[in-house]
Every structure is written in structure tokens, then in C-alpha cells.
Amino acid sequence: MARTKHRLGDRKEGRLLRSLPGFAKFIPFIMPQRDDRQIFYEESFEITELDRFLRKLRVEGYKGIGILHFMIAAYIRGVSRMPGLNRFVVGRRIYARDNIEVVMTVKKALELNAPETTIKVIFEPTDTILDVYRKMNDKIDEIKSSDEDNNTEDVANFFARLPRFLIRFAIMILRIMDYFGWIPQSLLNASPFHGSMIITDLGSLRIGPVFHHIYNFGTLPTFIAFGAKRHAYELNRHGQMEDHKYVDCKFVLDEGIVDGHYWAQFLQAYRYMFAHPEMLASPPIRVVEDVD
């Protein structure tokens, strides 16, 4: 995403939004913690068209492309049209993030005691579902094939070796540094708590989605969880029974970055993309920039 010239008050990962209405700027003072502002939404999306679209892509050679790639691509397309989704609140101020950073937890193997790690993938608002497929697979393959820890694990392992009182002190210092925008870029790159959105695919575990809280520490404003595909038999308008497939999704959203109407518009657009997934195979015609 295009970065405007740096100005006083901007942060490494985003620019301060100065032209927001006074009430929007006031919200982080009324509700200073992210869990004060979190709102919950759930919906079951019909995936008949999406299944057909994904099967077509697999036949074309995109082995393993699935709902996870679509969910991320749909979020990115939402940001391209509604850039307010990619804001974050920290230090009682609202910022527009410079890029789209998606966070996800990955197990190195589907075994009970297999280690897990967190990955962060950077996207552009012009990315298609095929770009998402490539970038996600590259990052996941890199993690699963490596015997070494990634940056996130290195930082966590360092802190875990400290005495408890030092860990508490270090976290307190990190919170202060985050408040003022002093955390080094290297730590921001490794932090699973700083990003645009975090997503979890519980369908891979064959269970339904959960409402997962968003973290007070860091900048993540959106948590999306989705579950396994399910079938439902429903009557059509002619009174005939039809088999429909759904995926259940749950969203936890930070009301501090945009208001409820803005979120509703995004969720309506998200639903539309499930019915018209082919639109994500090509870049958006236009990318909307956030306000100044």
C-alpha cells in the first residue's frame, strides 16, 4: 500500500489518522482496552459456488487451494474497497496500517504433541486468491520444512528462559514502548500480536468455529475463525428437498477502528464474495485509500 510522507505522530507500521470525526477519536479514551471494544458476529455462508470455483482451480493446477485461501483473499478485497478495516488503535490513537499483515498459527504436523508456530504473511490490496495461495504456501512450506525456529519462536524462547519477575517487567516495558511506537521493526515483524487480521482454520481439525478474543496487547483488530464444511437439507421454493453446503464463521471485531455500519458493509460484501468467488481471481479495478 502506498505510504505517504512520514509526519510527526506516525508510527513505523502506519500513519496517524488526523481527519477523523471527534467522536471516533474519543472512543479509545472511553474504551481503552481492545476487549472493551470487541464485537461478535457469526454467520453461515453457503459455499456451493465457492466449492465449484475451488475445484476448477485445483484442476488448473492449484493443488490444495481451499477455503482458507479464499477467506484471506476475501478479507484483502474488502480492505481494497474499505481501507478502514486495516486501521488499528494503540496509544489511544487510530492509525492506518501501511500494508496488510495476516497472522496464522500453524502446527508442524497434525499430531497431538506436534509443535506449533505463528506465521505472518504480508499482502497487497491488489492481491488475488492466486497470490494468496502462493504467498501462504511459500510461508507454510518454509516453516514446516525447517528444523529451526522462526523469529516469533526465537523471541518467545528468549523471554521464556527469563525469571518470572523479569518476564513481567519485560512485558511492561514492551507495553510502554508499544504505546509510544518505540518497538523496533524487527520485533514488530516477529510479533503475532501486531498485524491486520488473525485467522484460524478449525475445519482442518474437524470442529466448528469459536469466538476467539482479540488481544489487548498489540494492534490486531480482527479475528476470524471458520469451521468444517457441513451439509443441510432444505426445501426450495418448489417444495423439493435440496442439499446445501455451508461453512460457519465467527468474527471478533474492534469497534474502535470503524463503526458498526462500516463493519456491516464489510460483512455484506464478504457474503457477496461467497456467491461470486470468481471475482477474486483478478485484481480489483480500483484500490481506495484511507482518509488522511
N, C-alpha and C positions, 0 to 999 in steps of 0.2 A: 504494500500500500504506500502511496506517496507520502513522504514525510515533509511537512512544511519546515521552514527555517526555525531552528531552535530559539525559543524565547524563555525569559526568566519565568520559572514556575513549572516548566515542562519536566518530564522525567525521561529516563533512558528508554523506557518501553512505550511511552505515549506522550501526547500533548494535553495540556490543561485546556478544558473547555470553558471559555470565558463568556460566551454569549447566551448561556442557558438562562431560563427564567429564574427569578429569585427563589421561588418555591422549590424548584428542583435542586438548587444549590443548598437549600436549607435542610433537605431530607437527611443527609448524612449526619447532621448535628442532632436531629430528633431521634434517629435510629442509627447510632454509631456502629453497631456490630452487624456483620452481614447476616447472621441468623435472626436479627431483628427484622430484616427486610425481605427474608426469603418467602416466596410464594410457591404454592404447589399446584401442579396441573397434571392430569392424566388423560390419556385418550388411546383408543384402539383404532389403529389405521388399517384399512382394507388394502391388501397387498397383491390383488390379482394382477394388475397392470405392472407392478414392480417385479413380481416373480417372472412374468413374461419377458420383461426388459432385461433382467439379470441373466436369464437363461440364454437369451440372444447374445449377450456379451461373452458369456462363457464359451459358446460355440465359436465366437470370433477369436478366441484365444486368451481371454482374460480369466484364466483359471482361478477359482476361489473367490471371485468378486461376489460380494454379498451385501446384506442389509447394513452392516457396519459402514462400509464404504459409502453407501447411499445416504445414511443418516448424517455422516460428516459432510458429504457434498451438499446435501440439502441445507445444512446449517450455514455453510460457506456461501451458498447462493443467497440465503437470507441476509447475511452480512453485506453482500454486494449491493443489495437493494435498500436495506435498513441498517445503516452503519452504527446506529445507536446500540445495537446488540453487542458490539465489540468494545463497549466502554468498560471502565472499571472504576471502583471507588476505593481510595486509600488516602489516609491523612485528612479525612473529611472533605476531600475534593474529588471531582469527577473528571476523568481523563478519557481520551480516545486512543485506543491502542494502535500502534503503528503497523502491526502485522496480525495475522490470525494464527494463534497457537493452540493446538488441540492436544489435550493430555489424556493418556490412557494407561491403565495398569495391564501388564502382560505377564502371564505365567510362562516360564521357560518350557514347561511341559504340563499336560493335563493330568497331573498326579497330585495326590493329597498334600504331600510334603515338598512339592517342587517349589523352588524359589520364585518370587515374583519381583518385577521391577516396574518402574514407571517410565514411559516414553513421552516425549513432547515433539510434535511434528509441526513445522511451520508451513502455512499455506498462504496463497494469494487469493484475493476475491474473484479473480478470473479463472481459478482452477475448476476443472470439470471432475466428474466422477472418475474418469480415467487417470487424471492427475492424482487424485486422492488414492486410488488403487496403487499406483506406482510408488508414491511417497510413503504410504503406510507400510506396504510390503517391504520396501527397502529398509525402513527403520526396524520393523519387527524381525526380519531375517538377520539383520545386523546384531540385534540383541540375542536372539535365540542361538545363533551360531558362535557367539563369543563366550569364552570362558572367563573373561574379565568383567568386572563391574563397570556399569556406565557412570556418568558423572553424578547422577542422583544417588546411586548406591554408595559411591565414594564419599559424598558429603554425609550421608546418613551414617555410614560406618565410622567416620571420623568422630561425629558427635556421640555415637553410641558408646565409644570407648571412654568417654569422659565421666567423672563422678557426677552423681545426680545434681548436686548443687551447681556445678559448672554448666551442666546442660540447661538448667533453668535460667541461669544467668545469661548464657549464650542466646537462648531464645528471646529473653527480654531485650537484649541488645539488638537482635535481628528485627524485632518488632519496632523498636525506635528507629533503626536505620530505614526500615520499610516506610514508616510514617513520613520521613523526610526525603525519601527517594535516594538513599545513600547505599543501598545494597549493590555490590559490584555486578556487572553484567554476567560474569562467569557463574555467580550463584543464582542469578535470575534464570539463566539457561538451564541450570540443573534442578531448579525448584519445581516440584509438581503442584505447588500451591499458587503459582503465578502463570496465568495464561488466559485464553479467551473462553474456553469451554473444556469440561472434562466429561468423558463418555464411558459407559461400561456396557458391555455386551453380555447380559446374563443368559441370553439364548444359548450361548455356547456351553453353559452349564446346565441347560435344560430346565430352567426355572423362570418364573415371572420376574418382572422388574420391581425395584424397590424405590421408595423416595429416599434419596441419599442427600444428607445435608450439604450445604456449601460451607466452605471453611472460612472462619473469621480471619485467620492469618492468610496473607497473600492477596490475590486480586481476582480469583476465579469467580465470575458472576453466574455461571450456568452449569448445571449438572444434568445430563441426560442419561437415563437408564432404559434399556429395552430388553424384552424377554424373548422366549422361544415362540416360533410360529404356532398358531392354534387354528383349529377348524371350528366353524359354527354353521349349523344348518338353519337357513332362514327361508321364509316364504317370500316369493316375488309378488309383483302386483297381479299376476295371473293365478295366484294361489298355489303355485308349484314350489316344491322344496328345492333349494339350491345350496350347494356347498361353497362357503366363503372362507377365505383365509385372512387372518388378522395378525398383527403384531402389536402388543401392548407396550406403551411408552409412558414413562413418568418423568416430569420435568421439575426441577427446583431452580427458581429464577430469582435474581436480585432485583427487587423493585427500585433500588436506588439508582440504577443506570438509566432506566426508562420507565414510563408509567404503564399501568395495566392495559391501556388501549394499545400502546405500541407492541407490548408482548402479544396481545390478542391478534393483531395484524400479522405478526410473525407466525403464530401458530396456525392461522388460517392459510397462510402461504405454504407452510410446512405440509399441511394436509393436501393442498392442491398438488404439490410435487409428488406425493404418493400416487396420485391418479394420473400424473403426467411425467413419469420419471425420465423420459427421453430428453426432456429439456436440459437435463444435467450433463448430457453428452457433449454439449458445446458450450463455449464461454458465454457469459452474459453480454447482451448488446451494450449495456452501459453500467458503469460502476458509480454508485452515488457516494460522495464524500461526506463525512460528518460535518456538523456545524463548526464554526471557529471557536 
